[in-house]
Amino acid sequence: MENKIVSPNPHIHTRTSTASLMLDVIIALAPSMALSVLFYGWSALMLLALGAGFCVLLEWAIAKWMMRKPQLFCPSAAALTGLLLALNMPPSTPWWTVLIGAIVAIGVAKMSFGGMGQNVFNPAITGRVFLLISFPQQLTTWDIPKGFIGGIDAVSGPTVLSQAKLGGAASVADLDLFRTFLLNPGGSLGEISGLALLVGFVYLLCRKVVKPWIPLSIFVTVAVVSSIFHLCNPELYTGPVFNLVAGGLILGACFMATDYVTSPMSDWGGVLFGAGIGLIVMMIRYFGSYPEGVSFAILLMNMTVPLIDRAFHRKKFGYGRA
Amino acid sequence: MSKLTFHIGGVHPDDAKLSHACAIEVLPLPPVVYVSMAQHLGAPATPCVAAGDRVKVGTVIGEPSGFISGYVHSPASGKVKSVGPRKDLAGHNVMHVEIEVDPEGEEWEEDIDRSDTLVTEIPTDHAAVVEKIKQCGVVGLGGATFPTHVKLNPAPGSKADCLLVNGSECEPYLTSDYRIMLERPQEIIVGAAIMQMVLGGCRCVIAIEENKPEAIKTMEAALAQLGYKNMEIAVLKKKYPQGGEKQLIDAVLGRQVKSGALPISVGCVVQNVATSLAVYEAVQKNKPLITNTLTITGDCLPASAQHNYLFRIGMPLSYIAEQAGGVPESAAKIVSGGPMMGKAVANLDATTVKGTASLLFLSKETTKRHPEGYCIRCAHCADSCPMGLEPFLINRLYKAGDLEGMEAASAQDCIECGCCQYSCPASIPLVDNLRMAKGQVMAVIKNRRSNGK
C-alpha cells in the first residue's frame, strides 16, 4: 500500500491539454501557411518562422526572468500568437517589424496583463494594429514576392478593399469573387485563400476545439448589414458576397475572434460578440478612414467580453421547466 | 426504440470495459471477516452482538440507529471475536464486528431459501414487502447506498408514476452491473416488478446504455419471457454521467428535478439493477444483503487478472486483491468505485461493504494529476457540466471566498461527477474546489433553514 496516490475524484483525465488545443489551432492554420509559403516563397517562410520564434523566445524570457513564473510559458500558445501575427502581415513586411509586433503582442498585450488566460485583448491583433498605426507604409505595401510556384497573374497594387474605399462598389464590380475566395494573392499572408482557412476551421470544429457560433454570427451580421446598404445604393456600397470574401474577415472571424481568452464563455454571449464585430467591421469598411476594420472590430469587442460574460449565463439544470 | 440521453453537458471517456467478458466467480471466505457498521448512507448501525457470540450466515449483527439507517447481517457463520473501531478505506475509524469464520462448512439461518429456483409470483402486501426489504438491510447499490425501504416509501402526498431501474453503468471500467444483467436477468426483472408493486403499480423502465448490446438483448428476452405488464427496456446513448439520478430521469422521461428536490417530486424513483437483484433475494428468498458483485480491473492488470467476483461483505480488500493475483507493481492508485466518482483507497486492509462495486488498479499514466495550469477560459468545464453550472466561475468565487456568489452560481447543485475536472485542459482541480464550495453553501442553507429564514 506504500507509494500509492490518494486523491479525490475524478481519477482520470482527458488527454486534451492547453498545449494540445493550441497545437490543434496551429494544425488548422497549416493549409493557409502552406499556400502562402508556396505563393510568396522565402519571405513568407521567414515571416512565419520569425513571428513564431520571436514570440516563443519572448514569452519564455518574460515568464522566466521578469515574472519569475516559468510555468506561465506555453510554447505552442506563444508560437500560435506569432504565426497569427505573421499571417496578418503583407508578405513584403521587413523582418524587424515582426520583432516589434512580437514585443507588443507577447510583452504588452499578453504578459503585462498576467500572461496565459489573463489578457483582455487578442495579442496577435494588438501587435498587428500597433504596427499598422506605427508603420502604415510597411503594413500596407502589397508587393508580391517571388514564390515557389510561378505564374501568378496577380499584380502588386491596392487591395480590393482600398479600391472600394476610393471608388465605391462600382470600382470592384467586375471582380471574380469565387476566384478571390479560392486563391487571392495580394493581401496579408493568411488572406491568400478563404477556402484554406475554412478547411482549417472545419478541422477545429471536428476536433471540438471551438464552436461555430462566433464566426457564424460575424458572417451573418456582415451579410445582413452589407445587403441592406447594397440594396439601398449598389453603386456606392459593396455587396454581401464581396464583404464576406474580401480582406481578413474569414481569418479574423475563424481564428482571431474565437480565441478562448478574449471571447465570451457562453454560446449566446458569443453570438452577441460576433454580431458586434460584424457591425463594426461594416461601419469601418463603409464609413471609416481605413479600408479594412476586422482587427479594430475584434479589439473593440474584446473590451466588452467581461460585461457580456456577466450578462449571459448557462441554463442551469433544475431551474426552468419542471 | 430511439436512443435517449440527458440534455445538458456530459463527457465521453473511453469506457474501458476490460472485464466485460469475465463471468462472475464466487470468492471463498477468508478466515476472518470484519463487518463495518457503516454500510449505508445515514447513521451507522448499532452492533447487537458481543465478543464470544456465535453467529450464522444471515444473523443480524447490527440494528438501525435512526430513520435513515439499516440492518447489517453476518456474512459468515462463526464466532464474534471482537466489536470495535477499525479503519475504513479512507482511514476513518468505524465500528466493525470481527467474526472468525468456521473453517469447515457454514451454517445459514434456517429461514433463508438458498435454492436457485426462480420465484416469479409477486407478493401483494405493500407494508410487508417494505418491512422485509428493511429487515434484510437492502440499500441502494448504485453508489450512494441509501436505504432502499426509505426510498420505496415516499412521503405522504407524493406518488411515483415511474420506477427507473438503472442499468446504465456509465462509469468506465465497471462491469459488475453488466455481468448480473447477463447472468441473472430474470431475478433483476422480478425484483423490479416487486418494487413496481410497492410503488402502486406504476410504469417501470429499465435503462441500459448502448455499449452493452448483450445485456439489452438478454434483459429484453427475460422480460418477454416473464411478461410483466407496464415494464419496458430503454436504450440510452453512451454518455457519462447518465447513471446520475437526475440525469437518468431527464434522459428517459425528459423531466427535470428541481434544484434541491428529490426524484419523487417529479414522480420518479430510481433504483440500480443490483438493488433490484437484492430486493428479489430479500423478498422472494428471504436472503439479507450480504453479497454483491465487484469488478477487479484497471489498465495495469493483464487480461488474465481481470475478474468479476461475487463477494461477501466484510472481506478485506487486500484479501480480494490477493485472490486476483496481488496488487500489480505498476498500479499508482487503487480506486474503489469508478474512475470518475470512486474513492481512492488509502487503506487496503479496509473491508468490503454492501456498496463496494470495484477495485481499480490505475497506472500512473492514466491517473496522475497534471500540474495545475492557468484557466484559458475555454469553457470546456461549463460545456461538460451535466447540471448546467459554470465550474470556472464557482472556482473563482470559492477562491475569493464569495459565499453569496457561490450560492447564486448554484454550487449546492454540484453532483461531484468529475466532468469539469476531467475535461479541463489546464488540469485545474475544479471538483476539489467545487466540493468545498458546495459544503460551505450547504452549511449556510442549513443554518438559514434552522433559523427559520
Chai-1 contact restraints between the chains, C-beta under 6 A:
chainA,res_idxA,chainB,res_idxB,connection_type,confidence,min_distance_angstrom,max_distance_angstrom,comment,restraint_id
A,M1,B,L348,contact,1.0,0.0,6.0,A-B,restraint_1
A,K4,B,K333,contact,1.0,0.0,6.0,A-B,restraint_2
A,K4,B,I334,contact,1.0,0.0,6.0,A-B,restraint_3
A,I5,B,A332,contact,1.0,0.0,6.0,A-B,restraint_4
A,I5,B,K333,contact,1.0,0.0,6.0,A-B,restraint_5
A,V6,B,A344,contact,1.0,0.0,6.0,A-B,restraint_6
A,V6,B,A346,contact,1.0,0.0,6.0,A-B,restraint_7
A,S7,B,A344,contact,1.0,0.0,6.0,A-B,restraint_8
A,P8,B,D432,contact,1.0,0.0,6.0,A-B,restraint_9
A,N9,B,M341,contact,1.0,0.0,6.0,A-B,restraint_10
A,N9,B,G418,contact,1.0,0.0,6.0,A-B,restraint_11
A,P10,B,M340,contact,1.0,0.0,6.0,A-B,restraint_12
A,P10,B,G418,contact,1.0,0.0,6.0,A-B,restraint_13
A,P10,B,Q421,contact,1.0,0.0,6.0,A-B,restraint_14
A,P10,B,Y422,contact,1.0,0.0,6.0,A-B,restraint_15
A,H11,B,V335,contact,1.0,0.0,6.0,A-B,restraint_16
A,H11,B,P339,contact,1.0,0.0,6.0,A-B,restraint_17
A,H11,B,T367,contact,1.0,0.0,6.0,A-B,restraint_18
A,I12,B,P339,contact,1.0,0.0,6.0,A-B,restraint_19
A,I12,B,T366,contact,1.0,0.0,6.0,A-B,restraint_20
A,H13,B,Y422,contact,1.0,0.0,6.0,A-B,restraint_21
A,T14,B,Y422,contact,1.0,0.0,6.0,A-B,restraint_22
A,T14,B,S423,contact,1.0,0.0,6.0,A-B,restraint_23
A,T16,B,P425,contact,1.0,0.0,6.0,A-B,restraint_24
A,S17,B,P425,contact,1.0,0.0,6.0,A-B,restraint_25
A,T18,B,G373,contact,1.0,0.0,6.0,A-B,restraint_26
A,T18,B,I376,contact,1.0,0.0,6.0,A-B,restraint_27
A,T18,B,P425,contact,1.0,0.0,6.0,A-B,restraint_28
A,T18,B,A426,contact,1.0,0.0,6.0,A-B,restraint_29
A,L21,B,P425,contact,1.0,0.0,6.0,A-B,restraint_30
A,M116,B,Y374,contact,1.0,0.0,6.0,A-B,restraint_31
A,G117,B,Y374,contact,1.0,0.0,6.0,A-B,restraint_32
A,G117,B,C375,contact,1.0,0.0,6.0,A-B,restraint_33
A,G117,B,I376,contact,1.0,0.0,6.0,A-B,restraint_34
A,Y260,B,I376,contact,1.0,0.0,6.0,A-B,restraint_35
A,Y260,B,R377,contact,1.0,0.0,6.0,A-B,restraint_36
A,Y260,B,C378,contact,1.0,0.0,6.0,A-B,restraint_37
A,V261,B,I376,contact,1.0,0.0,6.0,A-B,restraint_38
A,V261,B,R377,contact,1.0,0.0,6.0,A-B,restraint_39
A,M265,B,R377,contact,1.0,0.0,6.0,A-B,restraint_40
A,M265,B,A379,contact,1.0,0.0,6.0,A-B,restraint_41
A,R314,B,A382,contact,1.0,0.0,6.0,A-B,restraint_42
A,R314,B,G388,contact,1.0,0.0,6.0,A-B,restraint_43
A,K315,B,G388,contact,1.0,0.0,6.0,A-B,restraint_44
A,K316,B,G388,contact,1.0,0.0,6.0,A-B,restraint_45
A,K316,B,S410,contact,1.0,0.0,6.0,A-B,restraint_46
A,F317,B,I8,contact,1.0,0.0,6.0,A-B,restraint_47
A,F317,B,M387,contact,1.0,0.0,6.0,A-B,restraint_48
A,F317,B,G388,contact,1.0,0.0,6.0,A-B,restraint_49
A,G318,B,Q256,contact,1.0,0.0,6.0,A-B,restraint_50
A,G318,B,V257,contact,1.0,0.0,6.0,A-B,restraint_51
A,G318,B,K258,contact,1.0,0.0,6.0,A-B,restraint_52
A,G318,B,S259,contact,1.0,0.0,6.0,A-B,restraint_53
A,R321,B,Q256,contact,1.0,0.0,6.0,A-B,restraint_54
